[in-house]
Amino acid sequence: MIARGETVVPAPPDEVWSLVSDPAQLPPIVGTGLLGDRDPDVFLSEIHRQAADNPIIHLATLARQGKPLPLGQYGASSVTLRAPSDLTSYDEVVICNDTYVPVTPYDAIFAAMADQPVDFWGLTRTERVAPHVQSFFVAFRPWVIGSATFRRFWTGLDPLSTRRQVIMQHEVGLSGGLHCAGFRSGSYFRETDSDRRLARRRVRWWAAHRPGLTRTRAGLDTFRDRAREPWNPSAALADRALDGGRLPYVKLDTLRFDPYGLGADKLLTYCEELLPDAFAGVREFMEDTAVFYPPRPTEKLRPTPPALVPLRRQVEYRRVL
């Protein structure tokens, strides 16, 4: 049977008709809709209008079934809790995301930072672009939350379309605005002289593999400039997480993209061996979500020049530090 307007018409005996519609749509102003008051013989309960691996399908199906939506990131969408109206009543307010694997208990981190003379802090700081707290985890003291600078940043926040724009305007911009207002920042991870020497060697290795180098005087100048750049500790010192959790996390992007070409596949294996509880299921999660994280063309590295192959052992990620 198929409904046309307000009339139910029987299908010929040698034909099967189907009715495709959206049961979530509002009924027409006049009449009862295509199905009228009849129940369908077959009903599709799952959404099939998107690609099968689109995380929105999972969220929409849960919502349709009346089930709670788990907090987290789903591709470009996220499910979060609505914040209370007065955040200044808390000792600290933390903004974080799920782009890293924590390897140090949060109680230990907060205890270590409790008496530090800072106004806001993160797990790590970096000098890249400009000094800033890396934004995947930032804790703010209440006087920062109540400041006009903090409110102005969030009320003026615009959605951006590229990763670089987000880093420049949101991540670097937040720390920069607070620094200009006189607020002090800090980080849980403290680099040693040994850390800095290793990070510098790894930045030089990275510089030798980045695209755009030519065998000219200009190419040599480009290499020297890149070799002197500040490092991102999430990549340059990722294996410090294996040193008793001194670096209290491992970024998933480091494992996915190996941005400095230091052997992220080995790093993941070392983490699974030395930190089995923290990394239980991480490899499977990365495989399941790989479709949402395609390679970044602008960050593709060149093959290792033959002359540098013997130096790899001096810079690659290590199991024992």
C-alpha positions, 0 to 999 in steps of 0.5 A: 500500500502507498498513501497519496495525499489523503487517499490510501491506494492499493498497490497492484498485486505484482508490484511492491511500492516503498515509501521513503520519508522522515518520521521526525518531520512535522505533520502537514497542516492539513491531513495526516501525512503520507502514512495516515494513521497506519503502521509501516510494514518495515521501518528504518530506525538508523540514519543512512543519509550520511557516510557510514563512518560519520560520527554524527550518525552515532550521535543522532541515533542516540538522540533519536533513541532517547539515550544520553550523549557521552561527553567527547569529541566526534569529528568536528562536533563535540558534546560538552557540559554547560558551565555554571554562571559564576565560574569565579567561585571555583579555586581553578577552572580547567579548559581541556580536550581529549587530544592527549593521553594523560600519564600522570595522575591529575591529583599530583599535577594540581598538588605540584601547581597549587603553590606556584606564583602563576595566574594561569598554567598548563601542562606545557608551555612553548616559545613557538610563534610566541610564548604561550601555554599549550591550550589542550589543558589550561587552568585559570585562577578565579581572578583571571576568570573574572577579568575583563581580558578573559571575558573579552577573549571569549565573547569575541571568539570567532569560529575559524576554518584552519588549524593554523588560524586556531593556533595563532588566534585562539591558542597563542592569542589567549596567552598573549592577551592575558600576558599583556594584561599582566597575568603570569603563566606557568607549566607543570612540565619543567625542561632540564638542560638535557631536555633542551639539548635533545630538543635542539638536536631534534629540531635540527633533524626536523629542519633537514626533513621539512619541504622547501629546502634547495641546494643553494645559499638561500636553501642553506639560510632557510635550514639555519633559520628553521634549525634555530626555531623554538620547539613544541615539547609535545613532539620534540620531548614526547618520550619524556612521558616515559621518564616517570611521567615528567611530561604528563601526557602524550599527544595523539597528534604526535602518535598519528603524524610523527611531526618531527620524524622521530619514530612515533610508531616506536614511541607508541609501542614503548608507551604500551609496554611501559604505560599499559594502563594509560595506553590500553585501547589507544592504538585501536582508538587511533585506527578507528578514528584515522578517517577523521585525521587525514595527512597534513600536506603542509607537514609532509617530511622529505625522505632522510638524506643518506648522509643523515641516516647514521644520525637517526639514533641520536635523535629518535624516540627512546624507550630508556632515557 
